[in-house]
Amino acid sequence: MSYLIAFIIICLSYLYGCFSTARIVTKSVRSLNIYKIGTGLADTENIYAHISKPLGILVGALDAAKAYFFLLLVEMLLRIIDNSGAVSGIATLYQRNVMLLYGMGMLVGHCLPLTNHFRGGRGIFTYMGFVAYFAFYPMLITAVIAWILVIRFRQIRFTQYLIVILPVVLFQIFYSVIPAFRKELPPYFVPIMLGIAVLMGILNIIVSKKLGEI
């Protein structure tokens, strides 16, 4: 029963990821079709570069919040069900390793949405919100560094790579030197985090191929 529930949540996470903040914001605020502007991607970078920098920042913040609070809500609901005793085995469904699967489903949905012929955004800010849920301080440090690189040095593409890799590196450092940081983390959590960074890289390669960049 618990496996079926986990599968359903992963599917719902994917569908939730298909929900495009970029499309809704550009349509609501500027009455624009994001798929016909710039790169045609429903993502923050396209809005930032071809429509409005403040609007791009807003969409990025909403994407990160969308990912973070979705996982928060899923865990909260599962804990409520578990405490009620209505369904057995629910406690396993909000363990850290399993919660990572929900985040992965959401990330895939953002980058390869069924609702738009699998043509989505790069998912950088969705990834940030997703990873921040599990490693808040490593992602916060990464976000500050990324902001400096973009504002001061205009290094957008390099910053995207940094956002994918640096939180995992910092997470490993925190995990190794701060005992409280690794408290209650399940086995293999760190390697799975690395696997998610690799998945993010693969998703971006797919998106770039669809754009004809590679």
PASEZA-173326 format. One record per atom (N, C-alpha, C): residue number from 1; residue in one letter; atom name; z, y, x. Coordinates in steps of 0.05 Angstrom, whole numbers, plus 5000, padded with zeros to 4 digits. Each point is the difference from the previous one (the first is absolute). Last residue first. Layout:
<atoms>
  nr rest atom   pz   py   px
 NUM    A   CA    Z    Y    X
...
</atoms>
This chain:
<atoms>
  nr rest atom   pz   py   px
 214    I    N 4426 5449 5462
 214    I   CA 4998 4979 5021
 214    I    C 4980 4978 4990
 213    E    N 5012 5077 4948
 213    E   CA 5011 5012 5025
 213    E    C 4998 4980 5023
 212    G    N 4977 4994 4901
 212    G   CA 4979 4999 5021
 212    G    C 5009 5012 5026
 211    L    N 5050 4983 4915
 211    L   CA 4990 5027 5005
 211    L    C 4977 5001 5019
 210    K    N 5043 4918 4982
 210    K   CA 4989 5009 4975
 210    K    C 4988 5028 5002
 209    K    N 5048 4966 5073
 209    K   CA 4974 4987 4997
 209    K    C 4986 5008 4975
 208    S    N 5088 5031 5014
 208    S   CA 4981 5013 5018
 208    S    C 4972 4988 4999
 207    V    N 5071 4958 4951
 207    V   CA 4993 5026 4988
 207    V    C 4979 5015 5017
 206    I    N 5034 4920 5036
 206    I   CA 4984 4995 4976
 206    I    C 4991 5026 4987
 205    I    N 5060 5006 5070
 205    I   CA 4974 4992 5011
 205    I    C 4981 4994 4976
 204    N    N 5089 5018 4979
 204    N   CA 4986 5025 5008
 204    N    C 4973 4994 5013
 203    L    N 5056 4928 4976
 203    L   CA 4992 5014 4976
 203    L    C 4984 5026 5007
 202    I    N 5039 4951 5070
 202    I   CA 4978 4986 4988
 202    I    C 4989 5014 4976
 201    G    N 5078 5033 5040
 201    G   CA 4977 5005 5017
 201    G    C 4975 4986 4989
 200    M    N 5082 4985 4957
 200    M   CA 4991 5027 4995
 200    M    C 4976 5007 5017
 199    L    N 5041 4917 5014
 199    L   CA 4986 5001 4974
 199    L    C 4989 5027 4994
 198    V    N 5055 4991 5075
 198    V   CA 4974 4988 5005
 198    V    C 4983 5000 4975
 197    A    N 5088 5028 4992
 197    A   CA 4985 5020 5015
 197    A    C 4972 4989 5007
 196    I    N 5059 4941 4960
 196    I   CA 4992 5020 4980
 196    I    C 4984 5022 5014
 195    G    N 5039 4933 5053
 195    G   CA 4977 4989 4985
 195    G    C 4990 5020 4980
 194    L    N 5079 5020 5046
 194    L   CA 4977 5003 5018
 194    L    C 4974 4990 4986
 193    M    N 5080 4988 4955
 193    M   CA 4994 5029 5001
 193    M    C 4976 5004 5018
 192    I    N 5035 4914 4998
 192    I   CA 4985 5006 4975
 192    I    C 4992 5030 4999
 191    P    N 5054 4970 5071
 191    P   CA 4972 4991 5003
 191    P    C 4984 5005 4975
 190    V    N 5092 5023 4995
 190    V   CA 4986 5017 5019
 190    V    C 4971 4990 5004
 189    F    N 5059 4948 4946
 189    F   CA 4994 5025 4987
 189    F    C 4983 5018 5018
 188    Y    N 5040 4907 5012
 188    Y   CA 4972 5007 5002
 188    Y    C 4992 5026 4987
 187    P    N 5093 4963 4967
 187    P   CA 4984 4991 5024
 187    P    C 4971 5008 4998
 186    P    N 5068 5062 4945
 186    P   CA 4994 4972 5002
 186    P    C 4985 4992 5025
 185    L    N 5075 5081 4985
 185    L   CA 4971 4995 5001
 185    L    C 4994 4971 5002
 184    E    N 5089 5044 5001
 184    E   CA 4990 4988 4975
 184    E    C 4969 4997 4999
 183    K    N 5032 5062 5076
 183    K   CA 5019 4987 4982
 183    K    C 4986 4991 4975
 182    R    N 4967 5052 5078
 182    R   CA 4989 4973 4994
 182    R    C 5018 4984 4981
 181    F    N 5023 5088 5031
 181    F   CA 4973 5003 4989
 181    F    C 4989 4973 4991
 180    A    N 5085 5011 5046
 180    A   CA 5001 5007 4971
 180    A    C 4973 5000 4987
 179    P    N 5008 4988 5096
 179    P   CA 5008 4977 4984
 179    P    C 5000 5005 4970
 178    I    N 4941 5044 5079
 178    I   CA 5020 5009 4980
 178    I    C 5008 4977 4982
 177    V    N 4934 4992 5071
 177    V   CA 5022 5015 5013
 177    V    C 5022 5009 4980
 176    S    N 4917 4949 4977
 176    S   CA 5010 4988 5025
 176    S    C 5026 5013 5009
 175    Y    N 4951 5032 4923
 175    Y   CA 5010 4973 4995
 175    Y    C 5013 4988 5024
 174    F    N 4956 5083 5008
 174    F   CA 5024 5003 4984
 174    F    C 5013 4973 4996
 173    I    N 4917 4998 5041
 173    I   CA 5020 5013 5018
 173    I    C 5027 5002 4986
 172    Q    N 4926 4970 4950
 172    Q   CA 5008 4980 5019
 172    Q    C 5022 5010 5019
 171    F    N 4961 5061 4940
 171    F   CA 5016 4981 4985
 171    F    C 5010 4978 5019
 170    L    N 4939 5062 5033
 170    L   CA 5026 5012 4997
 170    L    C 5019 4981 4986
 169    V    N 4911 4973 5006
 169    V   CA 5011 5001 5027
 169    V    C 5029 5011 4998
 168    V    N 4951 5001 4921
 168    V   CA 5006 4973 5007
 168    V    C 5014 4998 5028
 167    P    N 4967 5084 4968
 167    P   CA 5024 4991 4986
 167    P    C 5008 4972 5006
 166    L    N 4918 5036 5041
 166    L   CA 5026 5009 5010
 166    L    C 5024 4992 4984
 165    I    N 4905 4979 4975
 165    I   CA 5012 4985 5022
 165    I    C 5029 5008 5007
 164    V    N 4944 5043 4930
 164    V   CA 5000 4971 4996
 164    V    C 5017 4985 5020
 163    I    N 4987 5093 5008
 163    I   CA 5016 4995 4977
 163    I    C 5002 4970 4994
 162    L    N 4942 5031 5068
 162    L   CA 5028 5002 5008
 162    L    C 5019 4993 4977
 161    Y    N 4907 5006 4985
 161    Y   CA 5006 4976 5016
 161    Y    C 5030 5000 5007
 160    Q    N 4969 5077 4958
 160    Q   CA 4999 4977 4981
 160    Q    C 5007 4974 5014
 159    T    N 4990 5078 5051
 159    T   CA 5025 5000 4985
 159    T    C 5001 4977 4981
 158    F    N 4921 5017 5047
 158    F   CA 5020 4988 5018
 158    F    C 5027 4998 4985
 157    R    N 4931 5045 4954
 157    R   CA 4994 4971 5003
 157    R    C 5021 4986 5018
 156    I    N 5008 5095 4989
 156    I   CA 5004 4985 4975
 156    I    C 4996 4970 5003
 155    Q    N 5021 5088 5059
 155    Q   CA 4993 4973 5006
 155    Q    C 5004 4982 4976
 154    R    N 5017 5099 5022
 154    R   CA 4978 4992 4983
 154    R    C 4990 4972 5005
 153    F    N 5077 5055 5038
 153    F   CA 4978 4990 5017
 153    F    C 4976 4991 4984
 152    R    N 5081 5040 4960
 152    R   CA 4998 5013 5026
 152    R    C 4975 4992 5015
 151    I    N 5021 4962 4913
 151    I   CA 5001 5029 4998
 151    I    C 4994 5014 5026
 150    V    N 5002 4904 4997
 150    V   CA 4979 5010 4981
 150    V    C 5000 5031 5000
 149    L    N 5066 4954 5051
 149    L   CA 4973 4994 5011
 149    L    C 4978 5011 4982
 148    I    N 5090 5008 4972
 148    I   CA 4995 5017 5023
 148    I    C 4972 4995 5011
 147    W    N 5029 4944 4930
 147    W   CA 4997 5028 4990
 147    W    C 4993 5019 5024
 146    A    N 5023 4911 5020
 146    A   CA 4973 5001 4988
 146    A    C 4994 5029 4990
 145    I    N 5087 4980 5032
 145    I   CA 4981 5000 5022
 145    I    C 4971 5004 4990
 144    V    N 5067 4990 4935
 144    V   CA 5004 5025 5015
 144    V    C 4980 5003 5023
 143    A    N 5003 4918 4952
 143    A   CA 4989 5022 4984
 143    A    C 5002 5027 5013
 142    T    N 5041 4924 5041
 142    T   CA 4970 4998 5001
 142    T    C 4988 5023 4985
 141    I    N 5092 4989 4993
 141    I   CA 4993 5010 5027
 141    I    C 4970 5001 5003
 140    L    N 5031 4962 4921
 140    L   CA 5005 5029 5000
 140    L    C 4993 5012 5027
 139    M    N 4995 4906 4990
 139    M   CA 4978 5014 4987
 139    M    C 5004 5030 4999
 138    P    N 5069 4946 5036
 138    P   CA 4976 4998 5016
 138    P    C 4976 5014 4988
 137    Y    N 5079 4997 4947
 137    Y   CA 5002 5018 5023
 137    Y    C 4976 4997 5020
 136    F    N 5005 4944 4921
 136    F   CA 4998 5028 4993
 136    F    C 5000 5018 5025
 135    A    N 4977 4900 4971
 135    A   CA 5007 5011 5027
 135    A    C 4998 5031 4998
 134    F    N 4984 4947 4923
 134    F   CA 5013 4979 5016
 134    F    C 5011 5012 5027
 133    Y    N 4953 5054 4937
 133    Y   CA 5019 4986 4983
 133    Y    C 5016 4980 5017
 132    A    N 4927 5048 5038
 132    A   CA 5025 5015 4999
 132    A    C 5021 4987 4983
 131    V    N 4912 4964 5004
 131    V   CA 5016 4994 5024
 131    V    C 5026 5015 5000
 130    F    N 4941 5019 4929
 130    F   CA 5006 4972 5000
 130    F    C 5018 4993 5023
 129    G    N 4964 5086 4995
 129    G   CA 5021 4996 4980
 129    G    C 5009 4971 4999
 128    M    N 4929 5020 5057
 128    M   CA 5024 5014 5009
 128    M    C 5023 4996 4980
 127    Y    N 4914 4967 4978
 127    Y   CA 5013 4984 5021
 127    Y    C 5026 5012 5009
 126    T    N 4948 5049 4942
 126    T   CA 5011 4978 4985
 126    T    C 5015 4981 5020
 125    F    N 4951 5069 5037
 125    F   CA 5025 5010 4988
 125    F    C 5013 4979 4983
 124    I    N 4917 4978 5040
 124    I   CA 5019 5008 5021
 124    I    C 5027 5009 4988
 123    G    N 4911 4964 4960
 123    G   CA 5027 4990 4994
 123    G    C 5021 5009 5021
 122    R    N 4899 5012 4981
 122    R   CA 5009 4986 5025
 122    R    C 5029 4991 4997
 121    G    N 4939 5007 4910
 121    G   CA 5007 5017 5023
 121    G    C 5009 4984 5024
 120    G    N 4932 4955 4928
 120    G   CA 5024 5016 4998
 120    G    C 5004 5018 5024
 119    R    N 4934 4925 4946
 119    R   CA 4995 5023 5018
 119    R    C 5024 5019 4996
 118    F    N 4978 4917 4951
 118    F   CA 5013 4995 5026
 118    F    C 4994 5022 5020
 117    H    N 4975 5006 4906
 117    H   CA 4982 4983 5016
 117    H    C 5009 4996 5029
 116    N    N 5055 5044 4934
 116    N   CA 4978 5017 5010
 116    N    C 4983 4984 5020
 115    T    N 5076 4961 4954
 115    T   CA 4992 5020 4981
 115    T    C 4977 5019 5009
 114    L    N 5046 4934 5055
 114    L   CA 4981 4987 4982
 114    L    C 4989 5020 4980
 113    P    N 5036 5026 5100
 113    P   CA 5007 4999 4971
 113    P    C 4978 4987 4983
 112    L    N 5034 5012 5103
 112    L   CA 4978 4984 4988
 112    L    C 5005 4997 4970
 111    C    N 5060 5053 5052
 111    C   CA 4976 5000 5018
 111    C    C 4976 4986 4987
 110    H    N 5084 5002 4954
 110    H   CA 4993 5028 5006
 110    H    C 4973 5001 5016
 109    G    N 5040 4916 4981
 109    G   CA 4989 5012 4975
 109    G    C 4991 5029 5005
 108    V    N 5044 4954 5069
 108    V   CA 4973 4989 4996
 108    V    C 4987 5012 4976
 107    L    N 5089 5022 5015
 107    L   CA 4984 5012 5020
 107    L    C 4971 4991 4998
 106    M    N 5066 4961 4943
 106    M   CA 4995 5028 4993
 106    M    C 4981 5013 5020
 105    G    N 5030 4914 5020
 105    G   CA 4982 4999 4977
 105    G    C 4993 5028 4991
 104    M    N 5063 4992 5068
 104    M   CA 4974 4993 5009
 104    M    C 4980 4999 4978
 103    G    N 5090 5013 4979
 103    G   CA 4989 5024 5013
 103    G    C 4972 4995 5010
 102    Y    N 5048 4928 4965
 102    Y   CA 4993 5019 4978
 102    Y    C 4987 5025 5012
 101    L    N 5033 4937 5060
 101    L   CA 4976 4990 4987
 101    L    C 4992 5018 4977
 100    L    N 5081 5016 5046
 100    L   CA 4977 5008 5016
 100    L    C 4974 4991 4987
  99    M    N 5082 4973 4963
  99    M   CA 4993 5027 4993
  99    M    C 4977 5011 5016
  98    V    N 5036 4916 5023
  98    V   CA 4985 4998 4975
  98    V    C 4992 5028 4990
  97    N    N 5055 4993 5077
  97    N   CA 4974 4988 5005
  97    N    C 4983 4999 4975
  96    R    N 5090 5033 4992
  96    R   CA 4982 5017 5015
  96    R    C 4973 4989 5004
  95    Q    N 5054 4969 4914
  95    Q   CA 5005 4999 5028
  95    Q    C 4979 5016 5015
  94    Y    N 5005 4983 4904
  94    Y   CA 5003 5026 5011
  94    Y    C 5011 4999 5029
  93    L    N 4982 4921 4948
  93    L   CA 4976 5017 4995
  93    L    C 5004 5028 5010
  92    T    N 5067 4928 4999
  92    T   CA 4981 4996 5022
  92    T    C 4976 5020 4997
  91    A    N 5068 4996 4933
  91    A   CA 5010 5012 5024
  91    A    C 4980 4998 5023
  90    I    N 4989 4957 4913
  90    I   CA 4989 5028 5003
  90    I    C 5009 5012 5026
  89    G    N 5022 4910 4959
  89    G   CA 4983 5003 5023
  89    G    C 4989 5028 5005
  88    S    N 5026 4972 4899
  88    S   CA 5011 4990 5026
  88    S    C 4980 5004 5022
  87    V    N 5019 5057 4906
  87    V   CA 4980 4983 5014
  87    V    C 5012 4991 5026
  86    A    N 5054 5051 4942
  86    A   CA 4981 4991 4981
  86    A    C 4980 4980 5012
  85    G    N 5078 5054 5037
  85    G   CA 5000 4971 4999
  85    G    C 4980 4988 4981
  84    S    N 5025 5094 5030
  84    S   CA 5004 4992 4972
  84    S    C 5001 4969 4997
  83    N    N 4983 5043 5084
  83    N   CA 5028 5004 4992
  83    N    C 5005 4991 4971
  82    D    N 4911 4998 5034
  82    D   CA 5017 4981 5015
  82    D    C 5029 5002 4991
  81    I    N 4939 5063 4967
  81    I   CA 4995 4974 4988
  81    I    C 5017 4979 5013
  80    I    N 5004 5085 5038
  80    I   CA 5012 5001 4973
  80    I    C 4996 4973 4986
  79    R    N 4959 5012 5084
  79    R   CA 5029 4997 5002
  79    R    C 5014 5000 4973
  78    L    N 4908 5015 5003
  78    L   CA 5006 4973 5007
  78    L    C 5030 4995 5003
  77    L    N 4969 5088 4986
  77    L   CA 4996 4984 4976
  77    L    C 5007 4970 5005
  76    M    N 5002 5060 5073
  76    M   CA 5021 5007 4981
  76    M    C 4998 4982 4975
  75    E    N 4931 4995 5065
  75    E   CA 5025 4987 5010
  75    E    C 5023 5005 4980
  74    V    N 4918 5041 4981
  74    V   CA 4997 4971 4999
  74    V    C 5026 4987 5008
  73    L    N 4994 5094 5010
  73    L   CA 5002 4992 4972
  73    L    C 4999 4969 4997
  72    L    N 4986 5037 5085
  72    L   CA 5027 5005 4992
  72    L    C 5005 4990 4972
  71    L    N 4913 4999 5033
  71    L   CA 5015 4979 5011
  71    L    C 5030 5002 4993
  70    F    N 4944 5070 4973
  70    F   CA 4992 4975 4986
  70    F    C 5016 4977 5011
  69    F    N 5009 5084 5041
  69    F   CA 5016 4997 4975
  69    F    C 4992 4976 4983
  68    Y    N 4952 5019 5082
  68    Y   CA 5029 4998 5006
  68    Y    C 5016 4994 4974
  67    A    N 4906 5019 4995
  67    A   CA 5005 4974 5013
  67    A    C 5030 4995 5003
  66    K    N 4972 5084 4967
  66    K   CA 4991 4979 4981
  66    K    C 5007 4972 5011
  65    A    N 5012 5076 5054
  65    A   CA 5021 4997 4981
  65    A    C 4994 4978 4980
  64    A    N 4934 5021 5062
  64    A   CA 5023 4989 5014
  64    A    C 5023 4996 4981
  63    D    N 4924 5042 4966
  63    D   CA 4993 4972 5007
  63    D    C 5024 4987 5014
  62    L    N 5006 5092 4981
  62    L   CA 5002 4984 4975
  62    L    C 4994 4971 5006
  61    A    N 4989 5062 5070
  61    A   CA 5029 4997 4993
  61    A    C 5004 4983 4975
  60    G    N 4911 5021 5026
  60    G   CA 5013 4982 5019
  60    G    C 5029 4995 4994
  59    V    N 4954 5062 4948
  59    V   CA 4991 4973 4993
  59    V    C 5013 4980 5020
  58    L    N 5014 5092 5017
  58    L   CA 5014 4992 4975
  58    L    C 4993 4971 4993
  57    I    N 4955 5039 5073
  57    I   CA 5028 4995 5007
  57    I    C 5016 4990 4975
  56    G    N 4912 5028 4987
  56    G   CA 5000 4976 5015
  56    G    C 5028 4992 5007
  55    L    N 4986 5082 4959
  55    L   CA 4997 4979 4981
  55    L    C 5000 4973 5014
  54    P    N 5004 5077 5054
  54    P   CA 5025 4996 4984
  54    P    C 4998 4978 4980
  53    K    N 4920 5020 5049
  53    K   CA 5021 4989 5017
  53    K    C 5026 4997 4985
  52    S    N 4901 4994 4956
  52    S   CA 5022 5019 5004
  52    S    C 5022 4987 5017
  51    I    N 4904 4967 4989
  51    I   CA 5008 5015 4975
  51    I    C 5021 5021 5006
  50    H    N 4961 4939 5067
  50    H   CA 4977 5010 4985
  50    H    C 5008 5015 4974
  49    A    N 5062 4959 5068
  49    A   CA 4977 5010 5016
  49    A    C 4980 5014 4982
  48    Y    N 5079 4959 4962
  48    Y   CA 5009 5020 5020
  48    Y    C 4976 5013 5014
  47    I    N 4984 4929 4940
  47    I   CA 5009 5024 4986
  47    I    C 5007 5022 5019
  46    N    N 4978 4916 5036
  46    N   CA 4977 5012 4988
  46    N    C 5007 5026 4985
  45    E    N 5070 4949 5038
  45    E   CA 4983 5012 5021
  45    E    C 4976 5014 4988
  44    T    N 5060 4950 4944
  44    T   CA 5010 5026 5009
  44    T    C 4982 5013 5019
  43    D    N 4955 4930 4932
  43    D   CA 5023 5000 5018
  43    D    C 5007 5029 5009
  42    A    N 4923 4944 4949
  42    A   CA 5022 5011 4986
  42    A    C 5025 4999 5017
  41    L    N 4893 5006 5030
  41    L   CA 5024 4984 4999
  41    L    C 5022 5015 4984
  40    G    N 4910 5032 5026
  40    G   CA 5000 4985 4975
  40    G    C 5025 4982 4997
  39    T    N 4973 5068 5069
  39    T   CA 4995 4972 5006
  39    T    C 4999 4982 4975
  38    G    N 4989 5098 4977
  38    G   CA 5005 4992 5027
  38    G    C 4993 4971 5006
  37    I    N 5002 5014 4900
  37    I   CA 5006 5022 5019
  37    I    C 5005 4988 5028
  36    K    N 4988 4954 4913
  36    K   CA 4975 5014 5006
  36    K    C 5003 5022 5020
  35    Y    N 5072 4945 4966
  35    Y   CA 4981 4981 5010
  35    Y    C 4973 5012 5006
  34    I    N 5074 5048 4960
  34    I   CA 5004 4996 5028
  34    I    C 4979 4981 5012
  33    N    N 4995 5069 4917
  33    N   CA 4997 4971 5004
  33    N    C 5002 4994 5029
  32    L    N 5043 5088 4943
  32    L   CA 4980 4989 5019
  32    L    C 5001 4969 4999
  31    S    N 5056 5077 4960
  31    S   CA 4978 4989 4983
  31    S    C 4978 4989 5017
  30    R    N 5089 5036 5029
  30    R   CA 4974 5014 5006
  30    R    C 4977 4991 4983
  29    V    N 5091 4968 4987
  29    V   CA 5005 5026 5011
  29    V    C 4974 5015 5004
  28    S    N 5000 4910 4965
  28    S   CA 5018 5016 4983
  28    S    C 5002 5029 5010
  27    K    N 4949 4934 5048
  27    K   CA 4988 5004 4973
  27    K    C 5017 5019 4983
  26    T    N 5031 4975 5085
  26    T   CA 4976 5017 5003
  26    T    C 4987 5005 4973
  25    V    N 5075 4943 5002
  25    V   CA 5008 5027 5008
  25    V    C 4975 5018 5001
  24    I    N 4988 4907 4982
  24    I   CA 5013 5014 4978
  24    I    C 5006 5029 5007
  23    R    N 4963 4944 5067
  23    R   CA 4981 5004 4978
  23    R    C 5012 5016 4978
  22    A    N 5056 4974 5073
  22    A   CA 4979 5020 5008
  22    A    C 4981 5006 4977
  21    T    N 5065 4931 4990
  21    T   CA 5012 5027 4998
  21    T    C 4979 5021 5006
  20    S    N 4985 4898 4965
  20    S   CA 4993 5020 5020
  20    S    C 5012 5027 4994
  19    F    N 5016 4888 4981
  19    F   CA 5004 5026 4987
  19    F    C 4996 5023 5021
  18    C    N 5002 4908 5024
  18    C   CA 4973 5009 4991
  18    C    C 5001 5027 4987
  17    G    N 5080 4952 5026
  17    G   CA 4987 5013 5023
  17    G    C 4972 5011 4993
  16    Y    N 5046 4949 4935
  16    Y   CA 5014 5026 5004
  16    Y    C 4987 5016 5023
  15    L    N 4973 4912 4986
  15    L   CA 4989 5017 4979
  15    L    C 5012 5028 5002
  14    Y    N 5035 4935 5059
  14    Y   CA 4972 5006 5007
  14    Y    C 4988 5019 4979
  13    S    N 5085 4968 4983
  13    S   CA 5001 5019 5023
  13    S    C 4971 5008 5008
  12    L    N 5012 4933 4935
  12    L   CA 5005 5026 4989
  12    L    C 5001 5022 5022
  11    C    N 4991 4911 5028
  11    C   CA 4976 5008 4985
  11    C    C 5003 5028 4988
  10    I    N 5075 4962 5042
  10    I   CA 4979 5006 5020
  10    I    C 4975 5010 4986
   9    I    N 5068 4967 4945
   9    I   CA 5007 5027 5011
   9    I    C 4980 5008 5021
   8    I    N 4991 4914 4964
   8    I   CA 4994 5021 4979
   8    I    C 5006 5028 5011
   7    F    N 5024 4927 5053
   7    F   CA 4971 5002 4999
   7    F    C 4992 5022 4980
   6    A    N 5091 4977 5005
   6    A   CA 4991 5014 5025
   6    A    C 4970 5005 5000
   5    I    N 5036 4948 4930
   5    I   CA 5008 5028 4997
   5    I    C 4991 5016 5024
   4    L    N 4988 4908 5005
   4    L   CA 4982 5011 4980
   4    L    C 5006 5030 4996
   3    Y    N 5058 4950 5054
   3    Y   CA 4974 5004 5014
   3    Y    C 4980 5013 4981
   2    S    N 5084 4976 4966
   2    S   CA 5002 5024 5017
   2    S    C 4974 5005 5015
   1    M    N 5008 4922 4947
   1    M   CA 5000 5024 4983
   1    M    C 5000 5025 5017
</atoms>
